């Protein structure tokens, strides 16, 4: 009889998590014990549950997949999930982990499960994680969005991302703030955040992304709500769940 393998899914896309769960249902020895949609929640979940196997998205808000591994107390066996075949695939040549390239097939999923099951008895070391981190640093900053298109009437302007101060969600649009001007663009905040460098911008609230270098302070108001204060004096909401990640990023500056 095959031993039960405990599994956690970490991916910021609901559809991606649902797809993995559909595949897991075909394997009776795989038991899903938790899921998370960002790096901060992932860390808490992994440190609490200590799963045997983790399906881990590479690109997520806040910590990416490798940064999660760097910070977790007990390193689990991992199957990385990625939509980018050029995103440090050499890291997987270490044969310490496996990966699924979106969209993946049933055959490829089963192959990854088989490989992972064969490696469960071998611990993943910090040395392997550091090698992974080195590989992921091969991703250049210029692969992130440099100019954001803004269409109005029959004209398309391009906003230099170096000029963006912060971005707010507005229903099916985002409000992009630059100095003395605001642009309304039809795009989701989730989609735009993935195109911006996590070293430059950070999601501080479900409705706000801000340039990290502009944050002067964090304060709690009279209603026990958190907010960040920018050097310009402007204030933006800060959710409690995103506060630990922001503090860690600010300390690393």
C-alpha positions in Angstrom: 0.0 0.0 0.0 1.4 3.4 -1.0 2.0 5.8 1.9 -0.1 9.0 1.9 1.8 12.1 0.7 0.6 15.5 2.2 0.5 18.3 -0.4 0.2 22.1 -0.3 -0.5 24.2 -3.4 0.9 27.8 -3.6 -0.1 29.8 -6.7 -1.6 33.3 -7.0 -3.9 32.2 -9.8 -7.2 30.5 -8.7 -7.5 28.7 -12.0 -4.0 27.2 -11.6 -4.7 26.0 -8.1 -8.0 24.4 -9.3 -6.2 22.6 -12.1 -3.6 21.1 -9.8 -6.5 20.0 -7.5 -8.2 18.2 -10.4 -5.0 16.3 -11.1 -4.5 15.5 -7.4 -8.0 13.9 -7.3 -6.7 11.2 -9.6 -4.0 10.1 -7.1 -5.6 8.7 -4.0 -2.2 8.7 -2.1 -1.9 12.5 -2.5 -3.7 14.4 0.3 -4.2 18.2 -0.1 -3.8 19.8 3.3 -3.6 23.5 2.4 -3.2 26.2 -0.3 -2.1 29.8 -0.4 -2.1 32.6 -3.1 1.0 34.6 -2.1 4.5 34.3 -0.7 3.7 35.7 2.8 0.8 33.3 3.3 2.8 30.5 1.9 5.5 30.9 4.5 3.0 30.8 7.4 1.4 27.7 5.8 4.5 25.8 5.2 6.0 26.5 8.7 2.7 25.4 10.2 1.8 22.3 8.2 5.2 20.8 7.1 3.9 19.1 4.0 5.7 16.3 2.1 5.3 18.0 -1.3 4.5 21.5 -2.5 3.3 22.8 -5.8 4.9 26.2 -5.9 4.4 29.0 -8.4 7.6 30.8 -9.3 6.2 34.3 -9.9 3.9 35.6 -7.1 3.2 38.9 -5.4 5.8 39.6 -2.7 8.1 36.7 -2.3 8.6 34.5 -5.4 8.8 30.8 -5.2 12.5 30.6 -4.6 12.4 33.3 -2.0 9.8 31.3 -0.1 12.2 28.3 0.0 15.0 30.5 1.2 12.9 31.7 4.2 11.0 28.5 5.2 12.2 26.7 8.3 11.9 23.2 7.0 12.5 22.9 3.2 9.9 20.7 1.5 10.1 18.8 -1.7 8.9 21.0 -4.5 7.3 20.9 -7.9 7.7 24.4 -9.3 4.9 25.8 -11.5 5.8 28.3 -14.2 4.4 29.9 -17.3 7.9 30.9 -18.6 10.1 28.2 -20.2 13.1 30.6 -20.1 12.8 31.5 -16.4 15.9 29.9 -14.9 15.0 26.4 -16.2 18.7 25.5 -15.7 17.9 25.4 -11.9 16.0 22.2 -12.4 19.0 20.5 -13.8 20.1 20.1 -10.2 17.6 17.2 -10.1 16.5 18.4 -6.6 13.2 19.6 -7.8 10.8 19.2 -10.8 8.7 21.8 -12.6 5.5 22.0 -14.6 5.3 24.4 -17.5 1.8 25.9 -17.8 -0.3 24.6 -19.4 0.9 21.1 -18.5 -0.6 17.8 -19.6 -1.9 14.9 -17.5 1.2 12.8 -18.6 3.6 15.5 -17.5 1.8 16.0 -14.2 2.0 12.2 -13.5 5.6 12.2 -14.4 6.4 14.9 -11.9 4.5 13.1 -9.2 6.4 9.9 -9.9 9.8 11.7 -9.7 8.8 13.5 -6.5 7.7 10.3 -4.8 11.1 8.7 -5.6 12.9 11.6 -4.0 10.9 12.0 -0.8 13.4 10.1 1.2 16.2 12.5 0.3 16.1 15.8 2.1 16.5 19.1 0.2 19.5 21.0 1.7 20.2 24.7 2.0 23.0 24.3 -0.4 20.6 23.2 -3.1 18.3 26.1 -2.3 21.2 28.6 -2.6 22.1 27.1 -6.0 18.5 27.6 -7.1 18.6 31.2 -5.9 21.7 31.8 -7.9 20.0 30.5 -11.0 16.9 32.6 -10.6 19.0 35.7 -10.3 19.8 35.2 -14.0 16.4 36.8 -14.7 17.3 40.3 -15.9 15.4 43.4 -14.7 14.8 44.4 -18.3 12.5 41.4 -18.7 10.0 43.3 -16.6 7.7 46.0 -18.1 9.6 49.1 -19.0 6.9 51.2 -20.7 3.2 50.9 -20.0 0.8 51.6 -23.0 -2.0 54.0 -22.4 -4.7 54.4 -25.1 -7.1 57.4 -25.4 -9.1 58.2 -28.4 -6.9 57.2 -31.4 -3.6 57.8 -29.6 -1.3 55.4 -27.7 1.1 57.0 -25.1 3.7 55.1 -23.2 4.3 55.6 -19.5 7.9 55.0 -18.3 7.6 52.6 -15.4 10.4 54.6 -13.7 7.9 57.5 -13.4 5.2 55.4 -11.7 4.6 56.3 -8.0 1.8 54.0 -7.2 -1.2 52.2 -8.7 -4.7 51.7 -7.4 -7.4 49.3 -8.6 -10.7 50.8 -9.8 -13.2 48.1 -10.8 -11.9 46.7 -14.1 -9.4 49.5 -14.4 -6.2 50.7 -12.7 -5.3 54.3 -11.8 -1.6 54.8 -12.5 -0.2 57.7 -10.6 2.9 59.6 -11.9 3.9 63.1 -10.7 1.1 65.6 -11.2 -0.9 63.2 -13.3 -3.1 60.1 -13.2 -3.9 57.6 -16.0 -6.9 55.3 -16.1 -6.0 52.0 -17.9 -8.2 49.0 -18.6 -6.3 46.3 -16.9 -6.4 44.4 -13.6 -4.1 45.2 -10.8 -3.2 41.5 -10.5 -2.1 41.3 -14.1 -0.1 44.6 -14.0 1.7 43.7 -10.8 3.1 40.6 -12.4 4.7 42.7 -15.1 6.5 45.0 -12.6 9.8 44.2 -10.9 9.2 43.0 -7.3 12.5 44.7 -6.3 10.9 48.1 -7.3 7.2 47.7 -6.6 5.3 46.0 -3.8 1.6 45.2 -3.2 0.6 46.7 0.1 -3.1 46.2 -0.1 -5.5 44.3 -2.4 -6.1 47.6 -4.2 -2.7 49.2 -4.1 0.8 48.7 -5.5 3.5 51.3 -4.6 7.1 52.0 -5.4 9.0 50.7 -2.5 11.6 53.5 -2.4 8.8 56.1 -1.8 7.7 54.7 1.5 8.8 56.8 4.4 6.9 55.2 7.3 4.2 52.8 8.5 1.6 54.0 11.0 -1.5 52.8 12.7 -4.5 55.2 12.7 -7.1 55.8 15.5 -9.2 53.0 14.1 -6.3 50.5 14.4 -5.9 50.4 10.6 -2.4 50.4 9.1 -1.2 52.8 6.4 2.0 53.8 4.7 3.2 57.4 4.5 5.1 58.4 1.4 7.9 61.0 1.4 5.4 63.2 -0.5 3.2 63.1 2.6 0.5 61.0 0.9 -1.0 58.1 2.8 -2.0 54.7 1.3 -3.8 51.7 3.0 -1.7 48.8 4.2 -3.4 45.5 4.9 -2.4 43.6 8.0 -1.6 40.4 6.1 0.8 42.3 3.8 2.5 44.3 6.6 5.2 41.6 7.5 6.3 41.3 3.9 6.6 45.1 3.6 8.6 45.3 6.8 11.0 42.6 5.5 11.4 44.4 2.2 12.1 47.7 3.9 14.7 46.2 6.2 16.4 44.7 3.1 16.7 48.1 1.4 
